[in-house]
Amino acid sequence: MSLAERFLKDFDELPEEKKKEVIDFIEFLKVKEKNELGTLMDTIIKENQQALKELSQ
């Protein structure tokens, strides 16, 4: 059984309120990942600010 199949099977067995919690958690993980990527990009830009300025000229 694949991970997706297992997830769907287990998800289907949950009561509606728990399904909402699972969906909320998935959304939380997506936002967290997006924020971590944004922070990483901010760090890269900050660390390379001088080089980026030179390239833009």
PDB file of N, CA, C and O in Angstrom, chain B, residues numbered from 101:
ATOM      1  N   MET B 101       0.862  -1.184   0.000  1.00  0.00           N
ATOM      2  CA  MET B 101       0.000   0.000   0.000  1.00  0.00           C
ATOM      3  C   MET B 101       0.902   1.239   0.000  1.00  0.00           C
ATOM      4  O   MET B 101       1.819   1.360   0.812  1.00  0.00           O
ATOM      5  N   SER B 102       0.621   2.140  -0.916  1.00  0.00           N
ATOM      6  CA  SER B 102       1.417   3.371  -0.980  1.00  0.00           C
ATOM      7  C   SER B 102       1.065   4.290   0.193  1.00  0.00           C
ATOM      8  O   SER B 102       0.062   4.102   0.881  1.00  0.00           O
ATOM      9  N   LEU B 103       1.902   5.261   0.388  1.00  0.00           N
ATOM     10  CA  LEU B 103       1.674   6.225   1.459  1.00  0.00           C
ATOM     11  C   LEU B 103       0.355   6.971   1.240  1.00  0.00           C
ATOM     12  O   LEU B 103      -0.406   7.185   2.183  1.00  0.00           O
ATOM     13  N   ALA B 104       0.091   7.364  -0.002  1.00  0.00           N
ATOM     14  CA  ALA B 104      -1.152   8.075  -0.313  1.00  0.00           C
ATOM     15  C   ALA B 104      -2.376   7.192  -0.045  1.00  0.00           C
ATOM     16  O   ALA B 104      -3.376   7.655   0.504  1.00  0.00           O
ATOM     17  N   GLU B 105      -2.286   5.930  -0.434  1.00  0.00           N
ATOM     18  CA  GLU B 105      -3.399   5.007  -0.192  1.00  0.00           C
ATOM     19  C   GLU B 105      -3.642   4.819   1.292  1.00  0.00           C
ATOM     20  O   GLU B 105      -4.784   4.788   1.751  1.00  0.00           O
ATOM     21  N   ARG B 106      -2.566   4.695   2.030  1.00  0.00           N
ATOM     22  CA  ARG B 106      -2.696   4.534   3.491  1.00  0.00           C
ATOM     23  C   ARG B 106      -3.320   5.774   4.111  1.00  0.00           C
ATOM     24  O   ARG B 106      -4.200   5.680   4.966  1.00  0.00           O
ATOM     25  N   PHE B 107      -2.847   6.950   3.665  1.00  0.00           N
ATOM     26  CA  PHE B 107      -3.397   8.198   4.181  1.00  0.00           C
ATOM     27  C   PHE B 107      -4.897   8.285   3.909  1.00  0.00           C
ATOM     28  O   PHE B 107      -5.687   8.581   4.806  1.00  0.00           O
ATOM     29  N   LEU B 108      -5.276   8.025   2.664  1.00  0.00           N
ATOM     30  CA  LEU B 108      -6.696   8.112   2.306  1.00  0.00           C
ATOM     31  C   LEU B 108      -7.548   7.130   3.093  1.00  0.00           C
ATOM     32  O   LEU B 108      -8.654   7.461   3.519  1.00  0.00           O
ATOM     33  N   LYS B 109      -7.035   5.927   3.285  1.00  0.00           N
ATOM     34  CA  LYS B 109      -7.772   4.921   4.065  1.00  0.00           C
ATOM     35  C   LYS B 109      -7.960   5.396   5.494  1.00  0.00           C
ATOM     36  O   LYS B 109      -9.069   5.363   6.026  1.00  0.00           O
ATOM     37  N   ASP B 110      -6.868   5.838   6.117  1.00  0.00           N
ATOM     38  CA  ASP B 110      -6.950   6.308   7.499  1.00  0.00           C
ATOM     39  C   ASP B 110      -7.807   7.568   7.608  1.00  0.00           C
ATOM     40  O   ASP B 110      -8.586   7.714   8.550  1.00  0.00           O
ATOM     41  N   PHE B 111      -7.663   8.471   6.645  1.00  0.00           N
ATOM     42  CA  PHE B 111      -8.431   9.716   6.644  1.00  0.00           C
ATOM     43  C   PHE B 111      -9.924   9.426   6.558  1.00  0.00           C
ATOM     44  O   PHE B 111     -10.720  10.024   7.283  1.00  0.00           O
ATOM     45  N   ASP B 112     -10.301   8.515   5.678  1.00  0.00           N
ATOM     46  CA  ASP B 112     -11.717   8.166   5.509  1.00  0.00           C
ATOM     47  C   ASP B 112     -12.343   7.606   6.776  1.00  0.00           C
ATOM     48  O   ASP B 112     -13.552   7.727   6.975  1.00  0.00           O
ATOM     49  N   GLU B 113     -11.544   7.004   7.622  1.00  0.00           N
ATOM     50  CA  GLU B 113     -12.057   6.404   8.856  1.00  0.00           C
ATOM     51  C   GLU B 113     -12.223   7.409   9.993  1.00  0.00           C
ATOM     52  O   GLU B 113     -12.819   7.085  11.021  1.00  0.00           O
ATOM     53  N   LEU B 114     -11.707   8.618   9.823  1.00  0.00           N
ATOM     54  CA  LEU B 114     -11.795   9.625  10.876  1.00  0.00           C
ATOM     55  C   LEU B 114     -13.177  10.277  10.915  1.00  0.00           C
ATOM     56  O   LEU B 114     -13.859  10.368   9.894  1.00  0.00           O
ATOM     57  N   PRO B 115     -13.582  10.730  12.106  1.00  0.00           N
ATOM     58  CA  PRO B 115     -14.808  11.532  12.187  1.00  0.00           C
ATOM     59  C   PRO B 115     -14.575  12.897  11.507  1.00  0.00           C
ATOM     60  O   PRO B 115     -13.432  13.332  11.367  1.00  0.00           O
ATOM     61  N   GLU B 116     -15.637  13.551  11.096  1.00  0.00           N
ATOM     62  CA  GLU B 116     -15.542  14.817  10.350  1.00  0.00           C
ATOM     63  C   GLU B 116     -14.680  15.859  11.067  1.00  0.00           C
ATOM     64  O   GLU B 116     -13.877  16.540  10.428  1.00  0.00           O
ATOM     65  N   GLU B 117     -14.836  15.989  12.370  1.00  0.00           N
ATOM     66  CA  GLU B 117     -14.073  17.001  13.114  1.00  0.00           C
ATOM     67  C   GLU B 117     -12.572  16.725  13.027  1.00  0.00           C
ATOM     68  O   GLU B 117     -11.773  17.651  12.892  1.00  0.00           O
ATOM     69  N   LYS B 118     -12.198  15.465  13.104  1.00  0.00           N
ATOM     70  CA  LYS B 118     -10.779  15.103  13.000  1.00  0.00           C
ATOM     71  C   LYS B 118     -10.266  15.325  11.585  1.00  0.00           C
ATOM     72  O   LYS B 118      -9.106  15.690  11.394  1.00  0.00           O
ATOM     73  N   LYS B 119     -11.125  15.107  10.591  1.00  0.00           N
ATOM     74  CA  LYS B 119     -10.728  15.373   9.204  1.00  0.00           C
ATOM     75  C   LYS B 119     -10.402  16.851   9.031  1.00  0.00           C
ATOM     76  O   LYS B 119      -9.448  17.206   8.339  1.00  0.00           O
ATOM     77  N   LYS B 120     -11.203  17.718   9.666  1.00  0.00           N
ATOM     78  CA  LYS B 120     -10.941  19.162   9.608  1.00  0.00           C
ATOM     79  C   LYS B 120      -9.594  19.487  10.245  1.00  0.00           C
ATOM     80  O   LYS B 120      -8.856  20.334   9.743  1.00  0.00           O
ATOM     81  N   GLU B 121      -9.275  18.821  11.341  1.00  0.00           N
ATOM     82  CA  GLU B 121      -7.985  19.039  11.997  1.00  0.00           C
ATOM     83  C   GLU B 121      -6.831  18.616  11.099  1.00  0.00           C
ATOM     84  O   GLU B 121      -5.801  19.288  11.050  1.00  0.00           O
ATOM     85  N   VAL B 122      -6.998  17.513  10.394  1.00  0.00           N
ATOM     86  CA  VAL B 122      -5.963  17.039   9.471  1.00  0.00           C
ATOM     87  C   VAL B 122      -5.756  18.068   8.367  1.00  0.00           C
ATOM     88  O   VAL B 122      -4.617  18.399   8.037  1.00  0.00           O
ATOM     89  N   ILE B 123      -6.839  18.573   7.796  1.00  0.00           N
ATOM     90  CA  ILE B 123      -6.747  19.585   6.743  1.00  0.00           C
ATOM     91  C   ILE B 123      -6.077  20.843   7.274  1.00  0.00           C
ATOM     92  O   ILE B 123      -5.236  21.428   6.592  1.00  0.00           O
ATOM     93  N   ASP B 124      -6.434  21.266   8.477  1.00  0.00           N
ATOM     94  CA  ASP B 124      -5.794  22.432   9.093  1.00  0.00           C
ATOM     95  C   ASP B 124      -4.296  22.204   9.260  1.00  0.00           C
ATOM     96  O   ASP B 124      -3.498  23.109   9.013  1.00  0.00           O
ATOM     97  N   PHE B 125      -3.914  21.011   9.675  1.00  0.00           N
ATOM     98  CA  PHE B 125      -2.500  20.703   9.868  1.00  0.00           C
ATOM     99  C   PHE B 125      -1.750  20.730   8.541  1.00  0.00           C
ATOM    100  O   PHE B 125      -0.627  21.228   8.472  1.00  0.00           O
ATOM    101  N   ILE B 126      -2.362  20.202   7.495  1.00  0.00           N
ATOM    102  CA  ILE B 126      -1.744  20.231   6.172  1.00  0.00           C
ATOM    103  C   ILE B 126      -1.528  21.681   5.728  1.00  0.00           C
ATOM    104  O   ILE B 126      -0.466  22.023   5.210  1.00  0.00           O
ATOM    105  N   GLU B 127      -2.530  22.520   5.932  1.00  0.00           N
ATOM    106  CA  GLU B 127      -2.396  23.935   5.576  1.00  0.00           C
ATOM    107  C   GLU B 127      -1.291  24.587   6.391  1.00  0.00           C
ATOM    108  O   GLU B 127      -0.523  25.386   5.855  1.00  0.00           O
ATOM    109  N   PHE B 128      -1.197  24.261   7.680  1.00  0.00           N
ATOM    110  CA  PHE B 128      -0.132  24.781   8.533  1.00  0.00           C
ATOM    111  C   PHE B 128       1.240  24.392   7.978  1.00  0.00           C
ATOM    112  O   PHE B 128       2.145  25.225   7.918  1.00  0.00           O
ATOM    113  N   LEU B 129       1.393  23.139   7.575  1.00  0.00           N
ATOM    114  CA  LEU B 129       2.670  22.684   7.031  1.00  0.00           C
ATOM    115  C   LEU B 129       3.025  23.415   5.747  1.00  0.00           C
ATOM    116  O   LEU B 129       4.190  23.745   5.523  1.00  0.00           O
ATOM    117  N   LYS B 130       2.037  23.672   4.903  1.00  0.00           N
ATOM    118  CA  LYS B 130       2.287  24.389   3.666  1.00  0.00           C
ATOM    119  C   LYS B 130       2.741  25.827   3.939  1.00  0.00           C
ATOM    120  O   LYS B 130       3.673  26.319   3.303  1.00  0.00           O
ATOM    121  N   VAL B 131       2.085  26.492   4.879  1.00  0.00           N
ATOM    122  CA  VAL B 131       2.462  27.864   5.236  1.00  0.00           C
ATOM    123  C   VAL B 131       3.848  27.880   5.854  1.00  0.00           C
ATOM    124  O   VAL B 131       4.666  28.745   5.541  1.00  0.00           O
ATOM    125  N   LYS B 132       4.108  26.932   6.723  1.00  0.00           N
ATOM    126  CA  LYS B 132       5.415  26.846   7.378  1.00  0.00           C
ATOM    127  C   LYS B 132       6.524  26.674   6.334  1.00  0.00           C
ATOM    128  O   LYS B 132       7.561  27.335   6.406  1.00  0.00           O
ATOM    129  N   GLU B 133       6.297  25.787   5.371  1.00  0.00           N
ATOM    130  CA  GLU B 133       7.287  25.554   4.321  1.00  0.00           C
ATOM    131  C   GLU B 133       7.509  26.818   3.490  1.00  0.00           C
ATOM    132  O   GLU B 133       8.641  27.160   3.148  1.00  0.00           O
ATOM    133  N   LYS B 134       6.415  27.503   3.175  1.00  0.00           N
ATOM    134  CA  LYS B 134       6.513  28.738   2.394  1.00  0.00           C
ATOM    135  C   LYS B 134       7.300  29.788   3.177  1.00  0.00           C
ATOM    136  O   LYS B 134       8.144  30.480   2.608  1.00  0.00           O
ATOM    137  N   ASN B 135       7.028  29.909   4.480  1.00  0.00           N
ATOM    138  CA  ASN B 135       7.736  30.875   5.318  1.00  0.00           C
ATOM    139  C   ASN B 135       9.212  30.533   5.425  1.00  0.00           C
ATOM    140  O   ASN B 135      10.059  31.425   5.385  1.00  0.00           O
ATOM    141  N   GLU B 136       9.529  29.243   5.561  1.00  0.00           N
ATOM    142  CA  GLU B 136      10.927  28.835   5.643  1.00  0.00           C
ATOM    143  C   GLU B 136      11.657  29.139   4.345  1.00  0.00           C
ATOM    144  O   GLU B 136      12.812  29.565   4.370  1.00  0.00           O
ATOM    145  N   LEU B 137      11.000  28.927   3.213  1.00  0.00           N
ATOM    146  CA  LEU B 137      11.591  29.236   1.919  1.00  0.00           C
ATOM    147  C   LEU B 137      11.811  30.737   1.788  1.00  0.00           C
ATOM    148  O   LEU B 137      12.852  31.179   1.300  1.00  0.00           O
ATOM    149  N   GLY B 138      10.833  31.514   2.223  1.00  0.00           N
ATOM    150  CA  GLY B 138      10.964  32.971   2.192  1.00  0.00           C
ATOM    151  C   GLY B 138      12.113  33.448   3.049  1.00  0.00           C
ATOM    152  O   GLY B 138      12.860  34.339   2.644  1.00  0.00           O
ATOM    153  N   THR B 139      12.264  32.875   4.217  1.00  0.00           N
ATOM    154  CA  THR B 139      13.365  33.234   5.112  1.00  0.00           C
ATOM    155  C   THR B 139      14.702  32.876   4.479  1.00  0.00           C
ATOM    156  O   THR B 139      15.655  33.652   4.555  1.00  0.00           O
ATOM    157  N   LEU B 140      14.775  31.714   3.861  1.00  0.00           N
ATOM    158  CA  LEU B 140      15.995  31.290   3.183  1.00  0.00           C
ATOM    159  C   LEU B 140      16.341  32.253   2.059  1.00  0.00           C
ATOM    160  O   LEU B 140      17.498  32.646   1.914  1.00  0.00           O
ATOM    161  N   MET B 141      15.353  32.637   1.265  1.00  0.00           N
ATOM    162  CA  MET B 141      15.595  33.574   0.166  1.00  0.00           C
ATOM    163  C   MET B 141      16.046  34.936   0.702  1.00  0.00           C
ATOM    164  O   MET B 141      16.946  35.556   0.136  1.00  0.00           O
ATOM    165  N   ASP B 142      15.430  35.399   1.784  1.00  0.00           N
ATOM    166  CA  ASP B 142      15.848  36.666   2.392  1.00  0.00           C
ATOM    167  C   ASP B 142      17.306  36.598   2.830  1.00  0.00           C
ATOM    168  O   ASP B 142      18.057  37.555   2.641  1.00  0.00           O
ATOM    169  N   THR B 143      17.705  35.482   3.409  1.00  0.00           N
ATOM    170  CA  THR B 143      19.082  35.297   3.856  1.00  0.00           C
ATOM    171  C   THR B 143      20.042  35.305   2.674  1.00  0.00           C
ATOM    172  O   THR B 143      21.091  35.947   2.724  1.00  0.00           O
ATOM    173  N   ILE B 144      19.684  34.596   1.619  1.00  0.00           N
ATOM    174  CA  ILE B 144      20.538  34.545   0.430  1.00  0.00           C
ATOM    175  C   ILE B 144      20.696  35.938  -0.170  1.00  0.00           C
ATOM    176  O   ILE B 144      21.801  36.337  -0.538  1.00  0.00           O
ATOM    177  N   ILE B 145      19.604  36.671  -0.267  1.00  0.00           N
ATOM    178  CA  ILE B 145      19.664  38.029  -0.816  1.00  0.00           C
ATOM    179  C   ILE B 145      20.526  38.931   0.061  1.00  0.00           C
ATOM    180  O   ILE B 145      21.357  39.689  -0.438  1.00  0.00           O
ATOM    181  N   LYS B 146      20.321  38.841   1.360  1.00  0.00           N
ATOM    182  CA  LYS B 146      21.084  39.690   2.278  1.00  0.00           C
ATOM    183  C   LYS B 146      22.577  39.374   2.195  1.00  0.00           C
ATOM    184  O   LYS B 146      23.405  40.283   2.158  1.00  0.00           O
ATOM    185  N   GLU B 147      22.917  38.091   2.166  1.00  0.00           N
ATOM    186  CA  GLU B 147      24.319  37.694   2.123  1.00  0.00           C
ATOM    187  C   GLU B 147      24.989  38.048   0.793  1.00  0.00           C
ATOM    188  O   GLU B 147      26.211  38.176   0.726  1.00  0.00           O
ATOM    189  N   ASN B 148      24.188  38.205  -0.260  1.00  0.00           N
ATOM    190  CA  ASN B 148      24.729  38.480  -1.588  1.00  0.00           C
ATOM    191  C   ASN B 148      24.305  39.838  -2.116  1.00  0.00           C
ATOM    192  O   ASN B 148      24.292  40.063  -3.326  1.00  0.00           O
ATOM    193  N   GLN B 149      23.962  40.731  -1.221  1.00  0.00           N
ATOM    194  CA  GLN B 149      23.431  42.027  -1.611  1.00  0.00           C
ATOM    195  C   GLN B 149      24.417  42.810  -2.478  1.00  0.00           C
ATOM    196  O   GLN B 149      24.018  43.399  -3.484  1.00  0.00           O
ATOM    197  N   GLN B 150      25.666  42.825  -2.110  1.00  0.00           N
ATOM    198  CA  GLN B 150      26.663  43.571  -2.873  1.00  0.00           C
ATOM    199  C   GLN B 150      26.791  43.013  -4.288  1.00  0.00           C
ATOM    200  O   GLN B 150      26.819  43.772  -5.257  1.00  0.00           O
ATOM    201  N   ALA B 151      26.866  41.711  -4.404  1.00  0.00           N
ATOM    202  CA  ALA B 151      26.993  41.089  -5.729  1.00  0.00           C
ATOM    203  C   ALA B 151      25.742  41.367  -6.567  1.00  0.00           C
ATOM    204  O   ALA B 151      25.849  41.616  -7.768  1.00  0.00           O
ATOM    205  N   LEU B 152      24.581  41.330  -5.958  1.00  0.00           N
ATOM    206  CA  LEU B 152      23.351  41.607  -6.681  1.00  0.00           C
ATOM    207  C   LEU B 152      23.315  43.059  -7.164  1.00  0.00           C
ATOM    208  O   LEU B 152      22.840  43.327  -8.268  1.00  0.00           O
ATOM    209  N   LYS B 153      23.808  43.990  -6.359  1.00  0.00           N
ATOM    210  CA  LYS B 153      23.875  45.396  -6.771  1.00  0.00           C
ATOM    211  C   LYS B 153      24.800  45.555  -7.968  1.00  0.00           C
ATOM    212  O   LYS B 153      24.494  46.280  -8.914  1.00  0.00           O
ATOM    213  N   GLU B 154      25.936  44.868  -7.912  1.00  0.00           N
ATOM    214  CA  GLU B 154      26.887  44.964  -9.020  1.00  0.00           C
ATOM    215  C   GLU B 154      26.305  44.369 -10.301  1.00  0.00           C
ATOM    216  O   GLU B 154      26.518  44.907 -11.388  1.00  0.00           O
ATOM    217  N   LEU B 155      25.585  43.280 -10.177  1.00  0.00           N
ATOM    218  CA  LEU B 155      24.980  42.654 -11.350  1.00  0.00           C
ATOM    219  C   LEU B 155      23.870  43.517 -11.958  1.00  0.00           C
ATOM    220  O   LEU B 155      23.629  43.451 -13.164  1.00  0.00           O
ATOM    221  N   SER B 156      23.211  44.305 -11.156  1.00  0.00           N
ATOM    222  CA  SER B 156      22.090  45.107 -11.642  1.00  0.00           C
ATOM    223  C   SER B 156      22.538  46.360 -12.381  1.00  0.00           C
ATOM    224  O   SER B 156      21.713  47.036 -12.995  1.00  0.00           O
ATOM    225  N   GLN B 157      23.818  46.681 -12.334  1.00  0.00           N
ATOM    226  CA  GLN B 157      24.310  47.899 -12.998  1.00  0.00           C
ATOM    227  C   GLN B 157      24.589  47.679 -14.453  1.00  0.00           C
ATOM    228  O   GLN B 157      25.007  48.604 -15.149  1.00  0.00           O
TER     229      GLN B 157
END
